[in-house]
Amino acid sequence: MASSPHTTALTLGTFLGMVGGDYVDVIHAPAGLEIPIVAVLIHDTSTVGQVNAGDLVLGIGMRIDGRDVEALTQQFGAHVVLVFKIAAERDRERLQELAVASGATVLAVAPEMSWDQLHVLARQSISSASATVSDERGVAFGDLFALANSAAATLEGPVIIDDDRMEVIAFSSLGDEIDEIRQQSILQRRPPKEFIAWCESTGILPRVRQSLRPVRVVPPDGATRLVTAIRGGSDILGYIWVAESKRELDQQSEDLLAEVARVAAMQLLRSRITEDLDRRLRSDLLRNALSGRGNVQTVEARIGVAGRPFRLVAFAPEHAPPPGRNDSDLALRPVEDVVALRVEASYRRGAVTSCNGRIYAMIPVVDDRPPAADVQALATEIVGQVRRQLHVELRAAVSGEVAGVAQVTEARQDVDRLLNMPLLDEQRRVVLFDESIARAIMSELTELIVERPRLLQGGVAGMVVSDRDRGTEYLPSLQAFFGAGGDLTAAARTLYVHRNTLKYRLTRIRDAFGVDVEDPVQRLVAELQVAVFIAQPDLQAALEPSSAPDAHPGH
């Protein structure tokens, strides 16, 4: 198999970001997601000899359990991407088995996407990428440092490129003399506070944003500069500054700087598109991992958690559409954007996705700061920001430390259980699994008991029927007794009854229903069953009427 001579800007990761993880899933990618995609082929016997590294081969009409698929996975290395359509989970498992055994790069396509759609999208993506590898000056798109050096050489003065938040994203490095403003800007990744304050007080920044030409500025403690806005239509993408050094910045310098700004705008726009695609890919990979799908190694490498633990944070709005509705994740999109921006700004790695009406963030554990407290603080800030900006009330739960992506589904269950429990403190809307282990375990035990109704059989169920059908108060009496740690006086006080009344009820519970709270085993089982019946009121209504012993409603 010959190597492809083509050069392309399209990688497998970029292509997956364009298609979306709801339709195409990574089964196995031993060479990673940075391998190039240069051509798309439809597999048949005549094309086998034409396949080269970088080709995307569509296995149209091939049965996963057939010998042709097995042979195809064994025929090419990791730098040819094989694509098959799957209809069931067993197809996915079979594909993964074949791919791992042969070391092939394999994608799975969902039944909802037609082969025609995928073929057209692949061809358009490859065509678009191959046409935009570099600009007319040979500077790779997105290489803002190369552009800064090129501009500095042409303008004969040091150059700094800021983003729209006035943070330094590139600067020239040709050995020009630099003043204090430039030095501090590079060291701190943003201009000094005094310089920004001077720009604001003199109205320079508004002038720059409004002017279509570079503006000359003379700061009190620095060299004369030209600055121009980098524009993407009506949006301000950033700023370019050039300081006067070897020669005076004249009209020609202004013309050159305006041209550099246009090139920078193209690079920033392309960079934003690439970042958006990468963010979307990481989101899709995380969503698949949360659902128990996807390749663990690919997820870890792309999200940036390979070889390091992470924590999973779940955000749930107070009034979200019911889970499972088609519009639930769409309605959360603005909230997801806020979460994604905050996570990326704080960690530069990780991923954020929406799934079944909740937002999940995978955050790598950072070694040089307390991970649980740090993640909790970030989640608390996000909850506050979403309330202020979007007027959405959120709750959040932070998982324990998770060793690897293989355990992410368990971590999801942990945070979901915490969010399913009632909010105990309105001021504490972010809960840590590490601090709520007892509540989480109780929630999991409740789920287990609900799944196995026979575990609710016995005297407590008879008490519930008596309360429901005869008006007795046995269930709240046991709940108060357990909640008070067995202290009769304290429990009676919460029920607003005399201590002897509660004592009589406990005796009646023992004699009529066989629940003896003095027996350690019976007490443990009764406490679990009471907790389940309290947490799941529907279970009380579902119990069949029985010939429970008569009891006096007031006792």
N, C-alpha and C positions, 0 to 999 in steps of 0.2 A: 504494500500500500504506500503510495507516494505521499510525501508531505506537500501540503498546499503552499504555493508560493505567495498567496494573497496576503495583503495587510489589511486589517480591519479594526475598527474601533468598537465593534459589537462583541461583547463577551456573553457567555452563557448566562451569567448573573443578570446582565442588562436585559437580555431577551426575556428571561423569566419575569423580571419586573414589569416589562411591557405587557406580557400575556396575563399575569395575575395568578396567584396561588390557588384561587378557587377552581381553576380549570387545568392547570399543569402543575404536577408535583414531582419533586426530585426523588427518585427511587435510590439511586446510587451515583455518586460523583467522586470517584477516587482521585481525580486530578484537580478537584476544586471547581469553582464557578467562574474563574478568570480565563478559562480556555476560550479561544476565539471561535466564532461562528461565521463562516465565510460563504456557505452555500447550503441550499436545502434540496434534498433528493427524495423522490418517492421510491421505496424499495420494490424492485422486482429482480428476477434473475439476471437481466441484462445490465443492471446498474451496479451489481456487486463489485465488478472490476474497476469501476470509476470512482469509488469512494475514497476520499482523502481526509487527512486530519483537518478538523474544522468543519466537516460536513454535518448537517442535521438530517438524519435519515428517518423518514416517516414510514412506519410499518403498517400501512393501510390494509385493513382486512385480515390481519394476521391474528390467529387464535393464540392466546397466552399459553395454553396447555399443549400447543402443537410443537413439532420438532423444529419447524422453521425458525421460531423465536429463539429456541435454545442454540441453534446453529449460528444465528445472527449475532447473538451476544458473545459468542466465542470467536467470531471472525475478526473483529476490530478491537483496537486498543481503547484506552480511556479518553483519547482526543477526538473520537467520533461519537456524536450524540445520537442515541437510538431512542425513538419515540414510539410508544405503543398506547393503544386505548384500552382501558380497563373497565369492567362492568361490575365487579364484585371485589370484596376484600381478599378473597382467595387468589384472585389475579394479581393483586398487589404483592401479596406474600410470595407467590411464585416468581414474579419478576425480580423481587429483591434477592431471592435465593440464587437465581441465575446470574444476576448482575454482580453480586459479591463473589460468586465462584469464578467468574471469568474476568473480573476487573473492568467491566464495561461501564460507560456512562449512560444511564437510562433515565428517561422521563416517562411519566404516566399522564395520559390525557383523560379528563373526565368525559363521560358520555355526552354531556350537554354541549361540548364544543365540537363542531364539525371539522373534518379533516380539511375541507376547503378553507374555512376561516383560519385555521392554524397555518396552512400553506401560504396563503396570501399575506398574513401578518409577518411570517418569517421572511418572505422575499422582500417586503417593504422595509422591514427593519434592517436587513443586510444591505439593501441598496442605499438607504439613508445613511447608515454608518460609514460605508466605504467611501461615500462622497464627501465626508467631513472629517477626515483624519487630521489635517492640519490646515492652517491658513496660508495665504499666498506668500507669507514671509517665512514659511517653514516652522513657525512657532506652534507647538501643539496646543489645541484648544484646551483651556483649563489650566495651562502652565502660566499662571500670572507672574511668577518670579522671572521667567524668561522674558515676558512682555515688559516688566519693570526695568530689567537690564537693557533691553533693546531701546526703550524710551529714554533711559538715562544716558545712553551713548549718543543718541540722536540730539537730545536737548542739552547735553553737556552739563547735567545737574542731577543730583540724587533724587530718586522717585520713591514715593510711598503710595500704596493703593489701600484704601479703607473700604469696608463694606457700608451698608446703609446705616449701621449703628455706630459708625466711626471707630470700628475695631480694625486694626491693621491685619490685612490678609496677605500682603506681599510687599516686598521692597527690593530696590536695586542693591547690588553688592559689588560695585566696580571700584571700590576704594576711594570714593570721593570724600572730601572733608565734610563733616557733619556738625551741625550745631546742637545745642542741648535739646531743642524740641524734637529733632529727628531721633537723637539717641534715646530719649525717654520713651518716645513713641514705639520704637522697636523693642526696647526692653520690657515695657509694660503692655505691649500689644494694643495700645490705644494712646492718643495724644495726651500730654499732661493736662491735669484738671485746670491749671491756670490758663493754658492755651485755649481750651474749649470754652472756658468762661469768657475769655477775651473775644473769641469769635461770636459768642452769643450776645455779649453786651454791645458789640459794634454792628450787629446785624449782618455779619459776613455770610454765615451759613444760609439764611433765607435768600440773600442775593445770589449765592452760588446755585441754589436749587431753582431759582426763577430764571437765571441767565442761561442762554444757549451758547454762550462763549465763556472761555476761561476768565477767571477773576483774579486780579493782582492783589495780594495782601502783603502788608508789611508789619509783622508782629513786633512788639516792643523789644523782645530779647531773642531775636533770631533773624535768619536771612530772609530776604524778599522771596516770595513764593507766588507761583501760579497754581490755581486750583480750579478744577472743573468737575461737574457732576457726571457720573456714569448713568446714562438713561436707558431704560428699557420701555419704550413707549412713553407713557406718562409717569411711570414709576422711577424712583431714584434707587439705583442698585448699589451705588457707592460713590467714592470720590477719588480723584488722582491729584496728588500734590507733587510738584517739582520745585526744588529750592535753587535759587540763583547761586552759581558756583564759579565756573570757569569763564562764563561770558554772560552778558546781560540778557535777560529773558525779554524778547521783543515780539513784534507782531508775528513773525515767522514761527516763533516758539509757541505762541497761542494757537496757530493753525495746526502745528504738529501735535500739540497736546490734545486738541479737539479730535484729531484723527485717532490718536492712541485711545481716547475714551470710547470711540465707536468700536474699536477692536476689543477693548476690555468688556464692553457691554455684551458682545457676542459670546465671549468666553464665560462671563458670569451667568448668562442665560443658559448656556449649555451645561455649565456646572450645576445650576439649579435643577435642570431636567435630570441630570445623572443622579444627583442626590435624592430627588423625589423617587426615581425608579429604584434606587438602592433601598430607600426607606420602605417603599412598597414591597419589595422582595423580602426584606427582613420581617415585615409585618405578616406576609403570607406564610413564610417559613414558621414563624411563631404560632400562627393560627393552626397550621397543620400539626405542629408538635403538641399543642394543647389538646388536639383531637386524637392523639395517638398515632398520627401519620407522619410521613417524611423520614428522611435519612438523618440519624443523630449526628454523624460527623459533619455533614453539610450544614446543618443548623448551627452547631457549635462554632464552626469556622466562620460562617458568614455573619453571625450575630456578635461574635467577639467574646465568647465565653469558653472557648476551647482550653482545657487545662485549668480552668478556674471555676470556683463555685459562684452561684448567683442567688438572688432572691426574686421571687415573683410577687408583684403587687397587683391587686385587683381593685378596680374602682367601679362602684355601682351607684347609679343615680337613684334618688328617692322615688321618682315618678317616671320610670322608664317603661317603654312598651313591654308587654309580656315577652319573656324569652321564647325564641322560635319564630316570632313574627318577622316577615321579610324586611320591614322598615326599622327594626330595632337598632341594628348597627348603623344604618344610614343616619338616623336621628342623633346618634352619638358622635358623628364625624367631627363636629367642631370641638367637642371635649377631647376626642382622641388626638386631634392636632395639638391642643395645648399640652397634653401629657407627653406626646412625642417630642415636642420642642424642648420642654423642660428636662426630660431624661437625656436627650442628646447633648444639651448644653452642659449638663452636669457630669456626664460620664463618657461621652464620645463613642460609646458602644451600647449594646443592648438592642431591644426591639419593643415595639408597642403595637397592639392589635385590638380590634373589637371582635367579640365572639358572644353570641346569644345574649345581647343586651348588656354586656359588661366589657370593660376595658382592662386589658392585661399588659403589664410592663415587665420585661425580663431585664434585671439590672445586675451587672457583674459586681461581685464583692471586691471592694477596693482595700488593699492591704494596709494602707497607711492611715486609715481613719475608722472609727467604730461603725461597722457596716449596718447593723440593725438600726441604731439611733440615727445614722445619716439618712438611710432610706425612709425612715419614719418622718424625719424632718422634711424631706423633699415631698413626700406624699401629703403632708399637712399643708405645705405651701401650695401645692397644686389644688387641693380641695378649696382653700381660701381664694385662690385666683379664679377658679371656675365659678365660684359663687359670686364674686364681684363682677367678672366680665361677662359671663354667660347666664347668670342667674339660675344656675343648676346646683341643687344640693347633692353633694357626693358623700359616700362613705368609702373607706378604703381598708384593705387588709393586707398585711405584709407577711409572707411566708417565712418559715425558718430557712436556714442556709441549705441550699440544694446542691448536691455534689455534681450533677450533670444533667444534660437534657433528657436522658432516659427516664429521669424521675419527675419530669415537669408535669405530667398528668396527675401524679399524686399531690404535688404542690398546688395544682389548680383546685383539687378537691379540698385541700386544707383551707385555702383562702375563701373558697366559695362557702364552706361551712361557717366560717366566721361572719361572712356577710349575710348569711341566711338567719343568723341569730338576732334577737332584738337588740336595738341600740340601748345600752345601759346608761350612757352618759352623753348628753347632747354636745358637751364641750370636747369630747374625745371621740372624734369621728374616724380616727385612724387607729386600728388595733394591730398589735404584733402577735404572730403565732407563738413566739417565744414566751410572751407574757399571758397567753390565753390557752395554754396547752390543755388545762383541765376542761375548759368550755368546749374546745375543739374535740377532745376525746368523747365528751358527753354527747356532742352533736353526732359524731360518727356512730356511737353506740345506738343513738336514737334511730339513725338511718337503718342500721342493721336490724333492729327490732321491728321497725315498720315493714321492712322487706320480709320478715318472718313472723307473721301474726301469732303463731302459736306461742311465741315467747311472751305474749301478753296474757296468756291464760292464767287463771288462778283467782285468789281472793280479791286482789285489787280490781280486776275486771268486774267481779260481783259488786264491789263497793260502787264502782262507776255507774253500773246499771241501777243500783238502789238510789243513788243521788239523782240520776236522770229521771227515773220513773216514780220515785216516792218522795223526792224533795229532801232527802237526808243530806248531811254535809260531811261525809267521811273523807272524800278526796281532799278538800281544802284543809281539813283537820290534820291529815297525815303530812300534807305539804308544809304546813306551818310547823309541825313537830320536827320534821327533818331539817327544815330551814333554820330552826333554832338550835340545832345540834342536840336534840333530845331534852332541852330545858322546857319542862311543862309550863312553868310560870311565864317565861318569855313567849312561848308559842301561844298560850291562852291570851296574852295581852294583844298579840297581833290579830287574833280572831274576835276580840272584844267579848270573850266569854270567861266564866269563872274557871279557875284551875281544875276544880273537881268535875266540871262539865266536860272538859277535854279529856280528863283521866277516864271518865265513864265511856266516852266515845272510843278511846283506844281499847278499853276492855271489850266493848261491843264488837269492835273490828276483829279482835282476836277470837272471840267466842262464835260470832256469826259467820266470819269469812276465813278464819284460819290464818290470819296475818298477825304474827307475834313479833312486835318490834323489839322485844328483848332478845330474840334469837338473832345472832349476827348474820347468818346466811339469809334468813327470811327478810331481815331489815334491809340488807343490801339489794336484794331482788326487788323488794317493794319500793325502795327509793328510786331505782331505775325505772320501774313501771309507772310510778306516779309522775316522774319527770316527763316520760314519753306522752302520757295522757294529757298532761298540762300543755306540752308543746304542740301536740297534734289534736286539737279539739274534735276534728272530724272522726277520729278513732272512737271517741266516746259515743257519738251518734250512731256509729256503724255497729255497735255491739247488739247482739240479739237479746230480747227480753228474756229474763229467766225467773225461776221461782225463788228469788232471793228471799232470805228471812225478812219478816216484817220488822220495821223499825219505826221509831217515833221521829217525825221530821224535825222536831225541835232539839233532838239530842245528838 
